[in-house]
């Protein structure tokens, strides 16, 4: 047949098909809909049904498991505590160049922030947070909580001496509070006080007249309304000493206050005070803070606050790899404090050792099991499965019993005479303990995947190799072993993943030198309460595990995970 | 190497054949000895963690049940046991019911994002326990679940889910879908089909998944230490505290009881696996 004829024929066929389509239209299903649409609809329904079955579990896991993990990741960078506890100071420090101590305005901002934080009892929390970055800050913060009033008291006394009315809550209320709020508050005080206390409101315009005082007073009013077992009312309480400090700074013109514009209640008293402040006896704020805690007139506390004022920080992650954030940039921590890299390295090395031991011990067993007759191998498999099913705590306690100095193994060695009674071996509370116990615990996880791979290797290959003249060793090494490599890979990754996250066994038999990174994470959560660092260490460990998991999925496939 | 020596084997081969068996015997010994050693020690009449001379001489006075008596009468241990028995079944029920449904959904053809969904569902098994524990501690304290019974139950249910998913999907692979179609064509509604046709066939997988979930919760220490409070102290937690402070050999009595429990569980799982294989062999396709 020539090409021309073939072309003609196919053309004819195409035409015939076109005519056919024109006559009958698209193929229809029994109900008259086009078949394609009908099929699509059925497929969609099927997909929806499958998803509806999966959805409850997926939602359950997202809430109980995925959200906690995300929360941990978030905590490893979250650092809002500084800007939340010291908001004014953080703003004041924004343009500070860290060459000399900050100016008076910054110290004043700190006084207001600190007084509020101390009243809310959150200053020590910030102290312990910043103490992770620079040792000693915790004690500065704790001491300052008691002494902060000393910064404002000279001014409070001098204002009171000038006009005793300044000590009266009513004077301040008249100056600061919104008249509507005053009546609401009075009603609330009269009533049973079972409704929420009306939140303090400023009288409009006062913020332009006395900017710093207004801010300090509002902070005072809101704080006393919301803290303590029985909320107090600004109507009946004299302001904090730091409010007088603010008033002094406003009246002495340090803050751009505009006294002349004020004509409300107490305008003359305010004017009198404004004229008098020039004669007030003052001490520089810096010196006043030196009295509170001398750390405040040294650089570290300020540079630390400035460095960690961002709401998010890489500080925890840096600390997790023995680095620290300083005003000069990222630096290594001092030699004697470098523990995390060592710990990560040790976790890795010990896990690799355990993995290697598992291969060495697991391979012969898997080989034996896969080459014995079914009945015998099933019997022997029970010897592998029983430890697998036995509680982790049982196995760990067994090793504690065996390994300790007055334990079974040492007793046996002494009894045989291999070691003297006074030279008992130290096999627990060190790396040996961890490696031995964890190899035992993880060995089944190596044997089971190896066994399932080896069972599928046809014995005929080795026989063929031998019949072609290979020695036993060559037949094993060149023919059998390469086929068992996937099993080794699966077992190794499984053992390694499980091993680097272990906590219980190293905690009990590892002592000080045999612990893993997990133990440090647990320590930071429950003992040192440095949750951010715990979260950062956890995130690094998680990333490591996920990479290995991904590898495992590539090599073995998660669908192929078998149990027992 | 075959399981039997051929008559023509050389001396070297013979030596290696027996040497290999001895090596394997030693490794089996390594696997079993620690578990077996605990059992006689738990009958120790003294407060020691090792064999006393009397025990080695098989003196009946050197053996006693005092540690078992302590376990069954000490309120701390009894409280721990009852906490474990209150937490594990509820967690198992949650993970089995949700997990079975999801495994059935996953085994259908045309599931969108199947890989990603599967990865999320297996992840509680992969993520190290200390990380799950840390995350749950942080998050559950935010939402007020930390230190509560339900916090521990939810956490344990999440940890048990991968085991249910894996065992049930494995059973679903062998499930003949034409059976459900046949049931439907004979007029059964989906619910009837599920309970009368599908469920009996996948039941072995569901039960062994449930056993895995149960043992996960029953054995779990790390998460419960962080998510729970003193009121939820479970048996493994009590053992962990005991091992750290080395309070009494009662731990060994508990360990022996747990070994017996695990032998029982292992037997059940093994029987179920055989039954499932038999059922699968019978079904066509």
Interface residues (C-beta under 8 A of the other chain):
Chain A: X43 X46 X47 X49 X50 X51 X52 X53 X54 X56 X57 X58 X60 X61 X62 X64 X65 X66 X67 X68 X69 X70 X71 X72 X75 X361 X364 X365 X368 X371 X372 X373 X376 X380 X382 X383 X384 X385 X386 X387 X389 X390 X391 X392 X393 X394 X395 X396 X397 X398 X399 X400 X401 X402 X404 X406 X407 X408 X411 X440 X443 X444 X459 X472 X497 X500 X501 X502 X503 X504 X507 X508 X518 X521 X522 X525 X526 X531 X534 X535 X538 X541 X542 X545 X546 X549 X553 X558 X559 X561 X562 X563 X564
Chain B: X1 X2 X3 X13 X16 X20 X21 X23 X24 X27 X28 X30 X31 X32 X34 X35 X37 X38 X41 X48 X49 X50 X51 X94 X98 X99 X101 X102 X104 X105 X106 X108 X109 X110 X111 X112 X117 X118 X119 X120 X121 X122 X123 X124 X126 X127 X128 X129 X130 X131 X132 X133 X134 X135 X136 X137 X138 X139 X140 X142 X154 X155 X157 X158 X161 X163 X166 X167 X169 X170 X212 X215 X218 X219 X221 X222 X226 X236 X239 X240 X243 X244 X251 X252 X255 X258 X259 X262 X263 X265 X266 X269 X270 X273
